[in-house]
Amino acid sequence: MKRNLNKLWPACLVAANLFVAACGQESGQTAADKSAQDQQAQKISEFGHYEGYSQARFDGWVTTSTYITTRDGTRLAADISRPANNGVMTDEALPVLWTYSRYHRQWEDGVPNIASNPILQHLAKHGYVIVCVNVRGGGASFGRYEGLFSAPETRDAYDVIDWLSKQDFSDGNVGMYGLSYMGISQYMAASTKHPALKAITPENGYFNFYDAIRHGGILHEDQVKTWGEGTQYLDKVRKPRPVDADTDGFLAAAAVTEHETNFDPISPLQTARFRDSTAPEFDWFKDMPSSVNAAVNESGVAIYHLGAWHDPYTTDTLLHYYNYHGPQKMAFGPWAHEANNDAEAAERDKVYGTEMLRWFDYWLKGINNGVMDGPEIHVAEVDTMRESWTWMPMPNFPLDSQRVSYFFDQSAAENADHLLSTQLPEKSAAAEYQVNLDTTTGTATRWDSNFGEPALYPDMTENDARSLTFTSPPFEEDLVIAGIPLVKMYLSASTPDADVYAVLEEVDGNGRSHYITEGNLRVSLRKESEAPWNVLDIPWHRAYEEDQQMLTPGEVVEINFDILPVVYRINKGNRLRVAIMGADKDNMEAPPFPDALLSVKTGGEQASQISLPVLPQ
């Protein structure tokens, strides 16, 4: 049932080349013509495949480190890896690729150091200088960390680009790479509009901070706490690696003393419950890609947005793409924030490494490799929790594809498992659910992947037993969900407020329930507003304090929210399940009223449902 387009296209190219060669020979083709055709036949430039346009002219690299001084005198620590042959670095001026890191420069602290990263090694051997720079207040850099992507940090990015573009090792063309914080910082750097920054490849970074960290009004508490504690440890306890000239570590130690008062995000993010809430040194309206989106568009930088289906910021990658109007492409892999196993790592290194080389060759070296031709978007179609996947091109994503509504139906239950059906239940009814505070999506989730843990969901069956579930009959043919599922629910509660989670799952023939994706909403923040940016027709909740609408016990209200996007194949014979929870104890903040009794309406004019975007088969 799979469509392996990566195998199909090279075969088509080979067949086309054989046809051209045969025709040329019959028409008196010269030896020079044939040689040129043979050379052309060796050139391939398509998604995930790149041959004949760019050569690995170097066999390694040499890394040195130094301080870069910004306009206000702050010294930022930087590692500079220059291509080399036989251990001798080149004196050739080359394009520079850099990442802007919140963490230390060592690989074990989550930074893609060239010594441990095949993609960066591949780029260096093809003639790129690789640079890692610590933000102010981080690692061995001086200064105070003033908050995520603060104005001084972004201003420093301009100064770093300026410095890199003017060094003897640089030909004046600068690009950027990196994921997570180092992905978001690329959009922020682009907003400075430095003319030397020509192309970036941000991976897995959020667009709007509130919607990423308090999506639906519910704080990702474990994620915030773990990241906050981890960065405080790196800033104040763990010794950073000094730069080369700092032989006794005196400067690194001096830099760490300036980190003592670094911004700690935990308390502000817990306190600022609404989008218009403020906290000391923090508000939700500044210092993020959505707040500098106009400037990013003015920059005209070429952007290759890289995402992943089980990343925390999957929707954000789409928002980055659809709110940018310059040259761009986008791809989604089957992994989480990072690859979870050797197979995923090999695929990510191959595909994303190839795409980055094609991108930078075109935009920084001027190699006419056709990277801007063909589909702008490629996505991995996932089969059963990333056990297999197939890459396919998309003219746009989400597609204007067929939507199918699956209705919640409590009239037919088997072992307390209600029906999920494409048929609208004729009779109005209600399915009651007492919120269970032990429900959880696990301790190895997409949220955990944000700080380096694998996203390895367990069999969800045990959790399903604590949830309110609706399950379809076995499918008679494969079903591919491709886009953003949308939930519409009519419900009442016994309390003034409640949290609602909807987890989408595939139940296989052995009864194992596989996590697919999820969404959530705090019911009191259900009011929908017009978003200040393109949100792809997703229900957008402004979540100002004045928008809060508490419930009257027993009052039925309509709530609408999105499920994180995915391209996922449910196999013939398996079933689709929606599990409704009122808490996610291992990942999110506790619900406002832990003893809530929910009543979910089904059928008639109050037909709760999930709308799935599906690909025609």
C-alpha positions as CSV (number, residue, x, y, z in Angstrom):
1,M,0.0,0.0,0.0
2,K,3.0,2.3,0.4
3,R,4.1,4.8,-2.3
4,N,7.9,4.9,-2.4
5,L,8.5,8.0,-4.4
6,N,12.2,8.3,-3.6
7,K,12.8,5.0,-5.4
8,L,10.4,5.9,-8.3
9,W,12.0,9.2,-9.3
10,P,15.6,8.0,-9.6
11,A,14.4,5.1,-11.8
12,C,12.6,7.6,-14.0
13,L,15.7,9.7,-14.4
14,V,17.9,6.7,-15.3
15,A,15.3,5.6,-17.9
16,A,15.2,9.1,-19.4
17,N,19.0,9.3,-19.6
18,L,19.2,5.9,-21.3
19,F,16.6,7.1,-23.9
20,V,18.6,10.3,-24.6
21,A,21.9,8.4,-25.0
22,A,20.3,5.9,-27.4
23,C,18.7,8.6,-29.5
24,G,22.0,10.6,-29.6
25,Q,24.0,7.7,-30.8
26,E,21.6,7.0,-33.7
27,S,21.8,10.7,-34.8
28,G,25.6,10.8,-35.1
29,Q,26.4,12.0,-31.6
30,T,30.0,13.0,-31.1
31,A,32.3,11.7,-28.3
32,A,32.3,15.2,-26.7
33,D,28.5,15.2,-26.8
34,K,28.3,11.8,-25.2
35,S,30.8,12.8,-22.5
36,A,28.8,15.9,-21.7
37,Q,25.6,13.7,-21.5
38,D,27.4,11.2,-19.3
39,Q,28.4,14.0,-17.0
40,Q,24.9,15.3,-16.9
41,A,23.5,11.9,-16.3
42,Q,25.6,11.8,-13.0
43,K,23.9,14.9,-11.8
44,I,20.9,14.4,-9.5
45,S,19.3,17.2,-7.5
46,E,16.0,16.2,-5.9
47,F,14.6,15.8,-2.5
48,G,16.9,13.6,-0.5
49,H,19.2,12.9,-3.5
50,Y,22.1,15.1,-4.6
51,E,25.0,14.1,-6.8
52,G,27.3,15.7,-9.3
53,Y,26.8,19.4,-8.3
54,S,29.0,19.7,-5.3
55,Q,32.1,17.8,-4.3
56,A,33.6,16.9,-0.9
57,R,37.0,18.7,-1.4
58,F,38.1,18.3,2.2
59,D,38.7,15.3,4.4
60,G,38.2,17.0,7.7
61,W,38.3,20.2,9.7
62,V,40.2,22.0,12.4
63,T,38.4,23.7,15.2
64,T,39.6,26.8,17.0
65,S,37.7,29.0,19.5
66,T,37.7,32.7,20.3
67,Y,35.6,35.6,21.6
68,I,33.5,37.8,19.3
69,T,32.9,41.2,20.8
70,T,29.5,42.9,20.2
71,R,28.8,46.6,19.9
72,D,28.3,47.0,23.7
73,G,31.5,45.2,24.5
74,T,30.0,41.8,25.5
75,R,32.2,38.9,24.6
76,L,30.5,35.9,23.1
77,A,32.3,32.5,23.0
78,A,32.6,30.9,19.5
79,D,33.9,27.6,18.1
80,I,35.1,28.0,14.5
81,S,35.6,24.8,12.4
82,R,37.4,25.3,9.1
83,P,37.6,22.7,6.4
84,A,41.0,20.9,6.2
85,N,42.9,18.3,4.3
86,N,45.3,16.0,6.2
87,G,44.8,18.1,9.3
88,V,45.8,21.4,7.6
89,M,43.0,23.9,7.5
90,T,42.4,25.7,4.2
91,D,43.2,29.4,3.8
92,E,40.4,29.6,1.2
93,A,37.6,32.1,1.9
94,L,34.4,30.0,2.2
95,P,30.7,30.5,3.1
96,V,30.0,30.4,6.8
97,L,27.2,28.4,8.6
98,W,26.6,29.3,12.2
99,T,24.3,28.4,15.0
100,Y,23.4,30.6,18.0
101,S,23.2,28.5,21.1
102,R,21.6,29.0,24.5
103,Y,23.7,26.1,25.9
104,H,27.3,25.2,26.2
105,R,29.4,24.5,23.1
106,Q,30.0,20.8,24.0
107,W,28.0,18.1,22.2
108,E,26.8,16.5,25.5
109,D,24.9,19.7,26.3
110,G,22.7,19.3,23.3
111,V,24.6,21.5,20.8
112,P,25.3,20.1,17.4
113,N,29.1,20.1,17.7
114,I,30.8,19.2,14.5
115,A,32.8,16.4,16.1
116,S,29.6,14.4,16.7
117,N,27.3,15.5,14.0
118,P,27.4,13.8,10.5
119,I,25.4,16.6,8.9
120,L,27.9,19.3,9.9
121,Q,30.8,17.1,8.9
122,H,29.2,16.6,5.5
123,L,28.9,20.4,5.1
124,A,32.4,21.1,6.2
125,K,33.9,18.6,3.8
126,H,31.9,20.3,1.0
127,G,33.5,23.6,1.8
128,Y,31.6,25.4,4.6
129,V,33.0,27.0,7.7
130,I,31.0,25.7,10.7
131,V,30.6,28.1,13.7
132,C,28.8,27.7,17.1
133,V,28.3,30.9,19.2
134,N,27.0,31.0,22.7
135,V,24.3,33.7,23.4
136,R,25.1,36.3,26.0
137,G,24.8,34.9,29.5
138,G,25.2,31.3,28.2
139,G,28.2,28.9,28.2
140,A,31.5,30.8,28.3
141,S,29.9,34.0,26.9
142,F,29.8,37.1,29.1
143,G,26.7,39.1,30.0
144,R,23.4,38.4,31.6
145,Y,20.8,36.2,30.0
146,E,17.7,38.6,29.9
147,G,15.1,36.2,28.7
148,L,14.3,34.0,25.7
149,F,15.4,35.7,22.5
150,S,15.7,39.1,24.2
151,A,16.3,42.2,22.2
152,P,20.0,42.4,23.2
153,E,20.4,38.7,22.2
154,T,18.9,39.4,18.8
155,R,20.9,42.6,18.3
156,D,24.0,40.5,19.1
157,A,23.1,38.2,16.2
158,Y,23.5,41.1,13.8
159,D,26.9,41.8,15.2
160,V,28.0,38.1,15.0
161,I,26.8,37.9,11.3
162,D,28.7,41.1,10.6
163,W,31.9,39.8,12.2
164,L,31.7,36.4,10.5
165,S,31.1,38.0,7.1
166,K,34.3,40.1,7.4
167,Q,36.8,37.4,8.5
168,D,39.6,36.2,6.2
169,F,38.1,32.7,6.3
170,S,34.7,34.0,5.0
171,D,33.7,34.8,1.5
172,G,31.0,37.2,2.9
173,N,28.0,34.7,2.5
174,V,26.5,33.6,5.8
175,G,23.9,30.9,6.6
176,M,22.5,29.4,9.8
177,Y,21.5,26.0,11.1
178,G,20.2,24.4,14.3
179,L,17.1,23.1,16.0
180,S,14.9,24.1,18.9
181,Y,16.3,27.2,20.5
182,M,18.9,27.3,17.7
183,G,16.1,27.1,15.2
184,I,14.1,29.9,16.7
185,S,17.2,32.1,17.0
186,Q,17.5,31.9,13.2
187,Y,14.2,33.7,12.6
188,M,15.2,36.3,15.2
189,A,18.6,36.8,13.5
190,A,16.8,37.1,10.1
191,S,14.7,39.9,11.6
192,T,17.9,42.0,11.9
193,K,18.1,42.1,8.1
194,H,21.8,41.9,7.9
195,P,22.6,41.6,4.1
196,A,25.2,38.9,4.6
197,L,22.7,36.4,6.0
198,K,21.4,34.7,2.8
199,A,19.8,31.4,3.9
200,I,18.7,29.6,7.1
201,T,17.5,26.1,7.9
202,P,15.5,26.4,11.2
203,E,14.4,23.1,12.6
204,N,11.6,22.5,15.2
205,G,11.2,26.0,16.6
206,Y,8.0,27.7,17.9
207,F,6.3,30.6,16.2
208,N,4.3,32.1,19.1
209,F,5.5,31.4,22.6
210,Y,2.1,31.4,24.4
211,D,0.5,29.0,21.9
212,A,3.6,26.8,22.1
213,I,3.9,26.7,25.9
214,R,0.3,27.4,27.0
215,H,-1.5,25.9,24.1
216,G,-5.2,26.1,24.9
217,G,-4.4,27.9,28.1
218,I,-2.8,24.9,29.8
219,L,0.9,25.2,30.8
220,H,3.3,22.5,29.7
221,E,4.6,22.4,33.3
222,D,7.0,19.6,33.1
223,Q,8.6,20.9,29.9
224,V,9.0,24.4,31.4
225,K,10.4,23.1,34.8
226,T,12.9,20.7,33.2
227,W,14.2,23.2,30.7
228,G,14.3,26.0,33.3
229,E,16.2,23.9,35.8
230,G,18.5,22.6,33.1
231,T,19.5,26.0,31.8
232,Q,20.1,27.3,35.3
233,Y,22.4,24.4,36.0
234,L,24.4,25.1,32.8
235,D,24.6,28.8,33.5
236,K,25.6,28.7,37.2
237,V,27.0,25.2,38.1
238,R,28.6,23.4,35.2
239,K,31.9,24.9,34.0
240,P,31.9,25.9,30.3
241,R,34.8,25.1,28.1
242,P,37.1,28.1,27.8
243,V,38.1,29.5,24.4
244,D,41.7,28.8,23.2
245,A,43.3,31.9,24.5
246,D,41.8,31.4,27.9
247,T,44.4,28.8,28.9
248,D,43.8,29.0,32.7
249,G,40.0,29.3,32.4
250,F,40.0,32.7,34.1
251,L,37.8,34.3,31.5
252,A,35.3,31.5,31.5
253,A,35.0,31.7,35.3
254,A,34.6,35.4,35.0
255,A,31.8,35.0,32.5
256,V,30.0,32.5,34.8
257,T,29.9,35.1,37.6
258,E,27.9,37.4,35.3
259,H,25.3,34.6,34.9
260,E,24.3,34.6,38.5
261,T,21.2,36.8,37.9
262,N,20.2,35.2,34.6
263,F,16.5,35.2,33.8
264,D,14.8,32.1,35.2
265,P,11.6,31.3,33.2
266,I,9.9,28.9,35.6
267,S,8.1,31.4,37.9
268,P,7.1,33.9,35.2
269,L,5.6,31.2,32.9
270,Q,3.6,29.7,35.8
271,T,2.4,33.2,36.9
272,A,1.4,34.6,33.4
273,R,-1.7,32.5,32.9
274,F,-3.3,34.7,30.2
275,R,-1.9,36.0,27.0
276,D,-2.1,39.6,28.3
277,S,-0.6,38.7,31.7
278,T,2.8,40.1,32.6
279,A,5.4,38.9,35.1
280,P,8.7,40.5,36.2
281,E,10.9,40.8,33.0
282,F,8.4,39.0,30.9
283,D,5.4,39.4,28.7
284,W,3.9,37.2,25.9
285,F,4.0,39.9,23.2
286,K,7.7,40.4,22.5
287,D,10.9,38.5,21.7
288,M,9.6,35.7,19.6
289,P,9.2,35.0,15.8
290,S,5.6,36.1,15.7
291,S,6.5,39.5,17.1
292,V,9.2,40.0,14.4
293,N,7.5,38.3,11.5
294,A,7.2,41.5,9.5
295,A,10.9,42.2,9.8
296,V,11.7,38.5,8.8
297,N,9.6,39.0,5.7
298,E,11.4,42.2,4.9
299,S,14.7,40.4,5.1
300,G,14.0,38.2,2.1
301,V,16.3,35.5,3.5
302,A,15.8,32.0,1.9
303,I,14.3,29.7,4.6
304,Y,14.1,25.9,4.6
305,H,11.7,25.1,7.4
306,L,12.4,21.7,8.9
307,G,9.8,20.0,11.1
308,A,8.9,16.6,12.6
309,W,5.5,14.9,13.2
310,H,6.1,14.1,16.9
311,D,7.8,17.4,17.7
312,P,6.2,19.8,20.3
313,Y,6.2,22.6,17.6
314,T,4.7,20.8,14.6
315,T,1.9,23.4,14.1
316,D,4.5,26.2,14.6
317,T,6.6,25.0,11.6
318,L,3.5,25.3,9.5
319,L,2.8,28.8,10.8
320,H,6.4,29.8,10.0
321,Y,5.9,28.7,6.5
322,Y,2.5,30.2,5.9
323,N,3.4,33.6,7.4
324,Y,6.5,34.0,5.3
325,H,6.4,35.2,1.7
326,G,10.1,35.0,0.6
327,P,11.9,32.1,-1.0
328,Q,11.2,29.0,1.1
329,K,10.7,25.2,1.3
330,M,9.5,22.9,4.0
331,A,9.9,19.3,5.1
332,F,8.5,17.1,7.9
333,G,10.3,14.0,9.1
334,P,8.7,11.1,11.1
335,W,10.7,11.7,14.3
336,A,10.2,13.8,17.4
337,H,12.3,16.9,18.4
338,E,15.3,14.8,17.6
339,A,15.7,11.3,16.1
340,N,14.8,8.5,18.7
341,N,16.7,5.6,17.3
342,D,19.5,4.6,14.9
343,A,17.1,4.2,11.9
344,E,15.6,7.6,12.4
345,A,19.0,9.2,13.0
346,A,20.3,7.7,9.7
347,E,17.3,8.9,7.8
348,R,17.5,12.4,9.3
349,D,21.2,12.7,8.6
350,K,20.7,11.6,5.0
351,V,17.6,13.5,4.1
352,Y,18.0,16.7,6.1
353,G,21.8,16.7,5.5
354,T,21.2,16.4,1.8
355,E,18.6,19.2,1.8
356,M,20.8,21.5,3.7
357,L,23.7,21.0,1.3
358,R,21.4,21.6,-1.7
359,W,20.0,24.7,0.0
360,F,23.3,26.3,1.0
361,D,25.0,25.4,-2.3
362,Y,22.3,27.2,-4.2
363,W,21.9,30.3,-1.9
364,L,25.5,30.7,-0.7
365,K,27.6,29.3,-3.5
366,G,25.4,30.1,-6.4
367,I,25.3,26.5,-7.7
368,N,22.4,26.2,-10.1
369,N,21.2,22.9,-8.7
370,G,17.4,23.4,-9.2
371,V,16.6,23.2,-5.5
372,M,13.8,25.8,-6.0
373,D,12.2,23.7,-8.7
374,G,9.5,21.1,-8.0
375,P,7.3,20.8,-4.9
376,E,8.0,23.2,-2.1
377,I,6.9,20.7,0.5
378,H,7.9,17.1,1.3
379,V,6.4,15.1,4.2
380,A,6.9,11.7,5.6
381,E,3.8,9.6,5.7
382,V,4.1,7.7,9.0
383,D,2.8,4.1,9.5
384,T,2.2,2.9,13.0
385,M,4.2,5.1,15.4
386,R,7.2,5.7,13.1
387,E,7.9,2.0,12.5
388,S,8.0,2.8,8.8
389,W,7.5,5.9,6.6
390,T,7.4,7.1,3.0
391,W,8.4,10.5,1.8
392,M,6.1,12.2,-0.6
393,P,5.8,15.7,-2.3
394,M,2.9,18.0,-1.6
395,P,1.8,21.0,-3.6
396,N,0.8,22.6,-0.3
397,F,0.2,21.4,3.2
398,P,-2.3,21.1,4.8
399,L,-3.9,20.1,1.6
400,D,-7.3,21.3,0.5
401,S,-8.2,17.6,1.1
402,Q,-11.4,15.9,1.9
403,R,-12.6,16.2,5.5
404,V,-14.5,13.4,7.2
405,S,-16.3,13.9,10.4
406,Y,-16.3,11.1,13.0
407,F,-19.0,11.5,15.5
408,F,-18.9,10.5,19.2
409,D,-21.7,8.1,19.8
410,Q,-22.4,6.8,23.3
411,S,-25.5,4.8,22.3
412,A,-23.4,1.7,21.4
413,A,-20.7,0.7,23.9
414,E,-18.5,-2.3,24.3
415,N,-16.7,-2.6,27.6
416,A,-17.4,1.1,28.2
417,D,-15.8,2.0,24.9
418,H,-18.1,4.2,23.0
419,L,-18.5,4.3,19.2
420,L,-16.7,6.6,16.8
421,S,-18.7,6.7,13.6
422,T,-19.1,8.6,10.3
423,Q,-22.9,8.3,10.9
424,L,-24.5,11.1,12.8
425,P,-26.3,9.6,15.8
426,E,-30.0,10.4,15.4
427,K,-30.7,10.6,19.1
428,S,-29.2,13.2,21.5
429,A,-27.5,11.7,24.4
430,A,-24.6,12.3,26.8
431,A,-21.5,10.4,27.9
432,E,-20.4,11.2,31.4
433,Y,-16.8,11.1,32.5
434,Q,-15.4,11.7,36.0
435,V,-12.0,13.3,35.5
436,N,-9.2,10.9,36.5
437,L,-6.0,12.7,37.7
438,D,-3.9,9.6,36.8
439,T,-4.4,9.9,33.1
440,T,-1.2,10.6,31.2
441,T,0.3,10.4,27.8
442,G,3.4,9.0,29.5
443,T,6.9,10.1,30.5
444,A,8.6,9.7,27.1
445,T,6.5,12.1,25.1
446,R,6.9,14.7,22.4
447,W,7.1,17.2,25.2
448,D,10.0,15.3,26.8
449,S,11.7,15.2,23.4
450,N,12.1,19.0,23.7
451,F,15.0,18.5,26.1
452,G,16.6,15.4,24.6
453,E,14.5,12.5,25.8
454,P,13.1,10.0,23.3
455,A,9.4,10.2,22.4
456,L,8.5,6.5,22.9
457,Y,4.9,6.3,23.7
458,P,3.7,3.1,25.5
459,D,0.7,1.1,24.7
460,M,-2.1,3.6,25.5
461,T,-4.6,0.9,26.4
462,E,-4.1,1.2,30.2
463,N,-4.5,5.0,30.0
464,D,-7.6,4.5,27.7
465,A,-9.2,2.6,30.5
466,R,-9.0,5.8,32.7
467,S,-10.3,8.0,29.9
468,L,-13.6,8.5,28.0
469,T,-13.0,6.7,24.7
470,F,-14.7,6.5,21.3
471,T,-13.5,3.9,18.9
472,S,-14.4,3.2,15.3
473,P,-15.1,-0.2,13.7
474,P,-12.2,-1.8,11.9
475,F,-11.3,0.0,8.7
476,E,-12.1,-1.8,5.4
477,E,-9.2,0.0,3.7
478,D,-6.3,2.1,4.7
479,L,-7.0,5.7,5.9
480,V,-4.3,8.4,5.7
481,I,-4.8,11.4,8.0
482,A,-3.0,14.4,6.4
483,G,-3.4,17.7,8.1
484,I,-4.8,19.3,11.2
485,P,-7.7,17.4,12.9
486,L,-10.3,19.6,14.5
487,V,-12.4,18.8,17.6
488,K,-15.9,20.2,18.2
489,M,-17.4,19.2,21.5
490,Y,-20.6,20.1,23.3
491,L,-20.2,19.5,27.0
492,S,-21.1,20.6,30.5
493,A,-19.2,20.2,33.8
494,S,-20.0,20.0,37.4
495,T,-17.3,22.7,38.1
496,P,-16.7,26.3,37.0
497,D,-13.9,25.2,34.7
498,A,-12.2,22.1,33.3
499,D,-9.4,21.0,31.0
500,V,-10.1,18.8,28.0
501,Y,-7.6,16.6,26.1
502,A,-8.2,14.6,23.0
503,V,-5.7,12.0,22.1
504,L,-5.9,10.4,18.6
505,E,-4.8,6.7,18.6
506,E,-4.7,3.7,16.3
507,V,-5.8,0.4,17.8
508,D,-4.2,-2.6,16.0
509,G,-5.4,-6.2,15.6
510,N,-3.8,-7.2,18.9
511,G,-5.6,-4.5,20.8
512,R,-2.5,-2.3,21.3
513,S,-3.4,1.4,21.2
514,H,-0.7,3.5,19.4
515,Y,-0.5,7.2,20.1
516,I,-0.9,9.4,16.9
517,T,-1.3,13.0,18.0
518,E,-3.2,15.2,20.5
519,G,-4.8,18.5,21.3
520,N,-6.2,20.3,24.4
521,L,-8.2,23.3,25.7
522,R,-9.1,24.9,29.0
523,V,-12.8,25.3,28.7
524,S,-13.0,28.7,30.3
525,L,-10.7,30.0,27.5
526,R,-13.0,28.6,24.7
527,K,-13.8,32.1,23.2
528,E,-12.5,32.3,19.6
529,S,-11.0,35.4,18.1
530,E,-9.4,36.5,14.8
531,A,-5.7,35.8,15.0
532,P,-3.2,38.5,14.2
533,W,-1.4,36.1,11.7
534,N,-2.4,33.3,9.4
535,V,-3.5,30.3,11.6
536,L,-4.7,28.1,8.7
537,D,-8.3,28.2,9.8
538,I,-7.4,26.7,13.2
539,P,-9.7,27.9,16.0
540,W,-7.6,30.6,17.7
541,H,-8.2,31.5,21.4
542,R,-6.9,34.9,22.3
543,A,-6.9,33.9,25.9
544,Y,-6.9,37.4,27.4
545,E,-8.1,37.6,31.0
546,E,-11.3,39.3,29.9
547,D,-12.0,36.4,27.5
548,Q,-12.3,33.9,30.4
549,Q,-15.8,32.5,30.5
550,M,-16.4,30.4,33.6
551,L,-19.0,27.7,33.5
552,T,-22.3,27.4,35.3
553,P,-22.5,23.8,36.5
554,G,-24.7,21.9,34.1
555,E,-24.4,24.6,31.4
556,V,-23.7,23.1,27.9
557,V,-21.1,25.0,25.9
558,E,-19.4,24.4,22.6
559,I,-15.7,24.2,22.4
560,N,-13.5,24.0,19.3
561,F,-9.8,23.2,19.3
562,D,-7.1,21.8,17.0
563,I,-5.1,18.6,17.1
564,L,-1.4,18.8,16.3
565,P,-1.0,18.0,12.6
566,V,0.3,14.8,11.2
567,V,0.5,12.6,8.0
568,Y,-0.3,9.1,9.3
569,R,-1.6,5.9,7.8
570,I,-4.1,3.8,9.7
571,N,-3.9,0.3,8.2
572,K,-6.8,-1.8,7.0
573,G,-8.3,-3.8,9.8
574,N,-7.2,-1.4,12.5
575,R,-9.4,1.0,14.4
576,L,-9.3,4.7,15.2
577,R,-9.8,5.9,18.8
578,V,-10.3,9.3,20.4
579,A,-9.4,9.3,24.1
580,I,-10.8,12.2,26.1
581,M,-8.9,13.1,29.3
582,G,-9.3,15.8,31.9
583,A,-5.6,15.8,33.0
584,D,-2.1,14.8,31.8
585,K,-0.3,14.3,35.1
586,D,3.2,13.8,33.8
587,N,3.3,16.6,31.3
588,M,0.8,19.5,32.1
589,E,-0.2,21.6,35.0
590,A,-3.0,20.2,37.1
591,P,-6.6,21.0,36.1
592,P,-8.2,24.0,37.8
593,F,-10.9,21.8,39.4
594,P,-9.6,18.2,39.9
595,D,-13.0,16.8,40.8
596,A,-14.8,17.8,37.6
597,L,-17.5,15.6,36.2
598,L,-17.8,16.1,32.4
599,S,-20.9,15.4,30.3
600,V,-20.1,15.1,26.6
601,K,-23.1,15.5,24.4
602,T,-23.6,13.2,21.4
603,G,-26.0,13.1,18.5
604,G,-28.7,15.5,17.3
605,E,-28.0,19.2,17.2
606,Q,-25.2,18.9,19.8
607,A,-23.1,16.2,18.0
608,S,-19.6,16.2,19.4
609,Q,-17.1,15.1,16.7
610,I,-13.6,15.1,15.3
611,S,-13.0,16.3,11.7
612,L,-10.2,14.5,10.0
613,P,-8.4,15.7,6.8
614,V,-7.9,12.5,4.8
615,L,-6.1,11.7,1.5
616,P,-8.1,10.0,-1.2
617,Q,-7.0,6.4,-1.8
